[in-house]
Amino acid sequence: MEKAAEQGLAPAENDLGEMYRIGLGKRADYAQAASWFRKAADAGNATAQFSLASAYRDGQGVEWNDATAVEWFRKSAQQGDRDAQAALGDAYLNGRGVAADHAEAARWFRASAEQGLPLAAYRLGVQYANGDGLSRDVVAALEWLDVAVERSSRSTQQKYAATRDGIARSATPQQVDEAAQRARARLAKLPG
């Protein structure tokens, strides 16, 4: 791994950075991790761009800098990394590193949710339910929350289901049925 990373192979640089980040086979060293992530990120590796952005967002191995984190999240998100897309959505939703823009947050959450990330589907569903950055739409809210529930791990499923069920109580039976049908169709199209 180290030889490949030292030869400038971006995937190996990223993997070595991850090994330093979590202390896998090495002493955990956030600064070393960030250094290797930077090399791979500069070479255009989307996973490393996400990892480097996370380091800046969390101040791990580099000085905390939300604006720099957003730059790297954007580079990764534009390459289709669903985790980076969701992180960019969070940045816009919370005004962290960029001016708050809830419509832009919804755009990035949608991009991520369309790739099957449950957290992004949840956040998008809540935005639809509240009319936050997009027009209030209870059917779309329930659709995306259904997707979040179906795609989530056991640890988050209850939270997502409770939110969905709370919104469903204010919807008509027809809206609930339509949302469920749309969610089933969407789930059938999502990657593994």
N, C-alpha and C positions, 0 to 999 in steps of 0.2 A: 504494500500500500504506500509506504513512505517513498519508495523508489519511484513509483508511478507519479506520485504527487510532486516529487522533486523534479521530475521530467516535464512538469507543466500540464499534466492531464487533468482537466477541470473536474471530472467526476471523482477522481482519486483525491484531488485537493479538498473537495467538499466532504468526502467520506472521512478524510483525516481530520478535518475541522470538527466533524461530528464526534469522532473518537475523543478528541481533546475536550469537547464540550461536555460529554457525559462521563468521561473518565474510563472509556472502554479500552483496556490494555495499556493505558497510560494514566498518569496522574491528571486529573481534571485541571484544565488550564484555559480559562475563557479568553485570555489574550492570544494564546496560540490558536485557539479555535477561530477567533475572529480574523486572525491573520490569514489562515488557510481559506476561510470562507471568502475573504476579500479577493484572493488570487483567483479562485474559481468564479466568483461573481463578476470580476472584471473581464473574465473570458466569456461571459454570457450565460453561465450555468444558472438556470432559474431557481433550482433548489438552493444553491449557495446564496443567491440574491435574497431569497426569503430568509435564510438563516442569518445572513449578515444584517438584514433589516431588523430581525428579531433581537439581535445583539444590541443594536443601537436603541431600539425601543425599550429594552430592559436594562441597558447599561451594563452588559456582561462582556467584559474584555475590551470594551471601547467606552468612551465617554457617552453617557446617555444623551441622545439627540433625536427627538421625535421627527424633526424635519428631514434629517438624513434617513431615518427609518422609512419614512413615506417614499422618498426617492427610490430606495431599493425595493420596497414592496411594490411600487408601481412598475419597475422594470420586470420583476418576476410575474406580476399579475398580467402584464401585457403579453407575456409569453404563455399565459393560460394556467399558471399555477393557482389552483383553487384555494389553497390556504392563504396565499398572498392576496388574492382577490377579497377574501373575507377580512383579512387584516386591514386592507385598504378601506373596505367598507366601514370597519370599526373606527378607523382614523377619521373618516369623514363624518360619521355619526357623532363622534365625541369631540370633534375639533382638536384632535391631537396630532400636531405636526402640519396641519392644514386648517384652513377656515372650515368650520362646520358647514356641511352641505348635505342635508338628508336625502335629497334626490340623487346626488352622486353616490351616497352610501348605498341606497337601494339598487342603483345600477351595478355596483360591484358585488353586492350580496346576491343579486340575481345571477350574475355571471358564475359565481361560485356555486350557488344552489343548483344551477342547471348542470353542474358537474357532480352533483350528489353530496355536497358537504352539508350535513345536518344543521350545524350551527348557522350557516348562512341562510338556509331555508327557514329556520326558526326566526332569525332577525328580520328577514323579508316579510314573513307572515305577520309579525308584530307590527312592522311598519304599515302594512296594508290595513291591519285592524285599527290602528290609531290614525290613519290618514297622515302619517308622518313622512313627508317627502314625496308622497304619491297620493293619488285620490283614495279615499277610504273605500275599501272593497272587501266586504265580509267573505264573499265566495273565494276570492284570491287569498285572503288571509287564511281561511280554513284549508284551502288546497295546499299552500306551502307548509302550514303547520302539520298537516297529515304527512307530507313528505318528510318533514323533520322527525316526526315520531317514528315513522317506518324505517328511516335510515340511521337513527341514533343508537347509541349504545344503551345498555340497561341503566347505566348511571344517570343519563340525562333524559331518558324516555319519559319518566314520570313528570318531570318539570314541563317538558314540551306538551305532553298529553293534557296536563292540568290547564295550561294556557289555551290550548285548542278547545278543550271542553268548556272553559269559561266563555270563550267567544261564541261557541256553538249554541250556548243557552240563549243568546240574543238573536240568533238567526232563525229563519223559517226552515221547516223541514225540507223544502225544495232547495234552499241555498246549501244546506248541509249535504243533501244528495248530490247536487251539482259539483260541489267542492270535492266530494269523495270520488266521483267519476273522473274529474280532471286530475286528481292526485294519482289515481290508479294508472291513468294514461301516461302521466309524467314519469311515474316510478318505472313503468315498463321500458321507457326510453333511456333511463339513467345508466351510466356505466356501472358494472359489477358492484 
